[in-house]
Every structure is written in structure tokens, then in C-alpha cells.
Amino acid sequence: MRGGYRIVKPNEEKSPDLKKKKVSDTRTEQVYIVRSQHINGYGRLFGGMLMQWMDELAGIVARRHAGMTVTTASVDTLNFEAPAYQDDMVVLIGRITHVGTSSMEVRIDAYVEDNEGMRRPINRAYFVLVAIAEDGKPVPVPGLIVENESERYEWMSGEKRYKLRKTRRKEGY
Ligand SMILES: CC(C)(COP(=O)(O)OP(=O)(O)OC[C@H]1O[C@@H](n2cnc3c(N)ncnc32)[C@H](O)[C@@H]1OP(=O)(O)O)[C@@H](O)C(=O)NCCC(=O)NCCS
């Protein structure tokens, strides 16, 4: 026990030589202003633009965790919860939730922040990125140290999604 929370050290047996990292080591925040070129025909932020921003941030978080080149393998539960409009300040927060052997799951939350600093959620998604060597082949990533109940909950949910993705991939549905 440390600080009242149980510290779990997953992935230890899979990549014992790699220095494990904390979720907080790679948590990254990115902010954009929605400009006219980001707007679709309905006057809202174009969904593809937001997805690009989210994918880029997921890549940065995963690269910081892996310390090497990464590539996006899949995206799931990407939900557009609310629109954003021109001049809105869009805040993206990315953090690692789970790691496998060579794959990392990164959760991205997107918000619109008003002038009082209040954040309204507009999107959330889980990206899976894989660390790759120069030949494009997957390579092991460091384990993840989870330090509190919320990170532990995310890890356990991520473990379920990791297994589900494996099954879906194997069975092709
Ligand atoms: C991602 C990629 C490197 C995986 O290569 P692969 O030979 O299929 O590798 P493996 O089957 O050994 O899987 C490696 C890991 O990736 C995970 N993975 C591979 N495809 C996945 C998918 N579609 N969804 C979720 N996880 C996936 C595996 O579960 C495995 O995880 P683990 O090592 O943590 O257990 C390869 O499919 C690729 O290069 N894809 C194109 C990626 C790309 O170009 N992205 C940019 C978007 S255009």
C-alpha cells in the first residue's frame, strides 16, 4: 500500500527490462481554437477534424509511454456527445489506461471550455496504439503503474476491452 491505494504493476512479466511508467508521466493536454476552416456545412466543428486532433494526441501520449515510434491500430467507443462551434476553445486530455505487450490503450476526452474555465464534454474515445520497430513489427512497451482507484478502475475496464478486441479480431466480428 502507498498513499492508501494498492499499487499494481501489470505487464511486469511481459516486459521486465523496460522501466514502468505512471499514468501521470504521460498525461497530455492540448488546446485548440475552432477556426473557420474547421467548420462543416452545418456551422459545427467537422467531426473528422476533431478525430484527427484526438488521434494525434493519442499518438503523443503513447509515444511518450513507449519511448519509440507508435502507430494507431484501432479506435473504439468514439462518441460525439455535443457539438463545438467557431471560436470555441476545445481542450483535449489524453492518458494511458491500459497496456498489453506491444499495445497501449489511450483514452481521449474532449471538452469545450468557456471563459469561466467550465468544461463541457463533447467527445470521448479509446485509441489502441502499437509500438513498432524500424521494420514495422510490434515491440514490447513498458508496464503501467496505476496509483489510485480511478486509474485502477480504468485499467480493469481496459483489460476487458483488450480481451474483447482480441476475441473480435480472432473471430472476425
Ligand atoms: C498495428 C500493427 C503494427 C499490428 O501488427 P500485427 O502484425 O497485426 O501485430 P500483432 O498481431 O502481433 O499485434 C500486436 C499488438 O497489436 C494489437 N492489435 C493489432 N491489431 C489490432 C486492432 N485492430 N485492434 C486492437 N489491437 C490490435 C494486438 O492485440 C497486439 O497487442 P499486444 O501485443 O499488446 O497483445 C499493424 O496491423 C499495422 O501496421 N497496421 C497499420 C497501422 C497504421 O498504418 N495506422 C495508421 C492509420 S492509417
The ligand as an SDF file (V2000), in Angstrom:
LIG
                    3D

 48 50  0  0  0  0  0  0  0  0999 V2000
   -0.8590   -2.2790  -35.7820 C   0  0  0  0  0  0  0  0  0  0  0  0
    0.0870   -3.2870  -36.4540 C   0  0  0  0  0  0  0  0  0  0  0  0
    1.5250   -2.8330  -36.2770 C   0  0  0  0  0  0  0  0  0  0  0  0
   -0.1080   -4.6380  -35.7320 C   0  0  0  0  0  0  0  0  0  0  0  0
    0.7070   -5.5520  -36.3840 O   0  0  0  0  0  0  0  0  0  0  0  0
    0.3810   -7.1220  -36.3380 P   0  0  0  0  0  0  0  0  0  0  0  0
    1.4030   -7.8370  -37.1220 O   0  0  0  0  0  0  0  0  0  0  0  0
   -1.0420   -7.3300  -36.6430 O   0  0  0  0  0  0  0  0  0  0  0  0
    0.6950   -7.4260  -34.8360 O   0  0  0  0  0  0  0  0  0  0  0  0
    0.1100   -8.4580  -33.7890 P   0  0  0  0  0  0  0  0  0  0  0  0
   -0.9830   -9.3160  -34.3160 O   0  0  0  0  0  0  0  0  0  0  0  0
    1.3250   -9.1580  -33.2390 O   0  0  0  0  0  0  0  0  0  0  0  0
   -0.4980   -7.5000  -32.6730 O   0  0  0  0  0  0  0  0  0  0  0  0
    0.3510   -6.6360  -31.9500 C   0  0  0  0  0  0  0  0  0  0  0  0
   -0.4890   -5.9470  -30.8930 C   0  0  0  0  0  0  0  0  0  0  0  0
   -1.3960   -5.0640  -31.5360 O   0  0  0  0  0  0  0  0  0  0  0  0
   -2.7120   -5.3640  -31.1360 C   0  0  0  0  0  0  0  0  0  0  0  0
   -3.5700   -5.1280  -32.2860 N   0  0  0  0  0  0  0  0  0  0  0  0
   -3.2820   -5.4010  -33.5720 C   0  0  0  0  0  0  0  0  0  0  0  0
   -4.3350   -5.0330  -34.3410 N   0  0  0  0  0  0  0  0  0  0  0  0
   -5.2540   -4.5340  -33.5280 C   0  0  0  0  0  0  0  0  0  0  0  0
   -6.5520   -3.9890  -33.7270 C   0  0  0  0  0  0  0  0  0  0  0  0
   -7.1090   -3.8990  -34.9310 N   0  0  0  0  0  0  0  0  0  0  0  0
   -7.2430   -3.5440  -32.6560 N   0  0  0  0  0  0  0  0  0  0  0  0
   -6.7120   -3.6150  -31.4070 C   0  0  0  0  0  0  0  0  0  0  0  0
   -5.4830   -4.1220  -31.1530 N   0  0  0  0  0  0  0  0  0  0  0  0
   -4.7750   -4.5720  -32.2040 C   0  0  0  0  0  0  0  0  0  0  0  0
   -2.6810   -6.8200  -30.7290 C   0  0  0  0  0  0  0  0  0  0  0  0
   -3.7240   -7.1510  -29.8330 O   0  0  0  0  0  0  0  0  0  0  0  0
   -1.3350   -6.9060  -30.0740 C   0  0  0  0  0  0  0  0  0  0  0  0
   -1.4280   -6.3750  -28.7660 O   0  0  0  0  0  0  0  0  0  0  0  0
   -0.4410   -6.8940  -27.5690 P   0  0  0  0  0  0  0  0  0  0  0  0
    0.9380   -7.0410  -28.1480 O   0  0  0  0  0  0  0  0  0  0  0  0
   -0.4900   -5.8100  -26.5720 O   0  0  0  0  0  0  0  0  0  0  0  0
   -1.0090   -8.1870  -27.0890 O   0  0  0  0  0  0  0  0  0  0  0  0
   -0.2480   -3.4870  -37.9640 C   0  0  0  0  0  0  0  0  0  0  0  0
   -1.5350   -4.0580  -38.0920 O   0  0  0  0  0  0  0  0  0  0  0  0
   -0.2050   -2.1730  -38.7340 C   0  0  0  0  0  0  0  0  0  0  0  0
    0.8680   -1.6870  -39.0580 O   0  0  0  0  0  0  0  0  0  0  0  0
   -1.3910   -1.6150  -39.0480 N   0  0  0  0  0  0  0  0  0  0  0  0
   -1.4660   -0.3390  -39.7570 C   0  0  0  0  0  0  0  0  0  0  0  0
   -1.3710    0.8080  -38.7730 C   0  0  0  0  0  0  0  0  0  0  0  0
   -1.4240    2.1550  -39.4380 C   0  0  0  0  0  0  0  0  0  0  0  0
   -0.9340    2.3480  -40.5200 O   0  0  0  0  0  0  0  0  0  0  0  0
   -2.0610    3.0910  -38.7350 N   0  0  0  0  0  0  0  0  0  0  0  0
   -2.2120    4.4480  -39.1960 C   0  0  0  0  0  0  0  0  0  0  0  0
   -3.5890    4.6550  -39.6830 C   0  0  0  0  0  0  0  0  0  0  0  0
   -3.6590    4.7230  -41.4300 S   0  0  0  0  0  0  0  0  0  0  0  0
  1  2  1  0
  2  3  1  0
  2  4  1  0
  2 36  1  0
  4  5  1  0
  5  6  1  0
  6  7  2  0
  6  8  1  0
  6  9  1  0
  9 10  1  0
 10 11  2  0
 10 12  1  0
 10 13  1  0
 13 14  1  0
 14 15  1  0
 15 16  1  0
 15 30  1  0
 16 17  1  0
 17 18  1  0
 17 28  1  0
 18 19  1  0
 18 27  1  0
 19 20  2  0
 20 21  1  0
 21 22  1  0
 21 27  2  0
 22 23  1  0
 22 24  2  0
 24 25  1  0
 25 26  2  0
 26 27  1  0
 28 29  1  0
 28 30  1  0
 30 31  1  0
 31 32  1  0
 32 33  2  0
 32 34  1  0
 32 35  1  0
 36 37  1  0
 36 38  1  0
 38 39  2  0
 38 40  1  0
 40 41  1  0
 41 42  1  0
 42 43  1  0
 43 44  2  0
 43 45  1  0
 45 46  1  0
 46 47  1  0
 47 48  1  0
M  END
$$$$
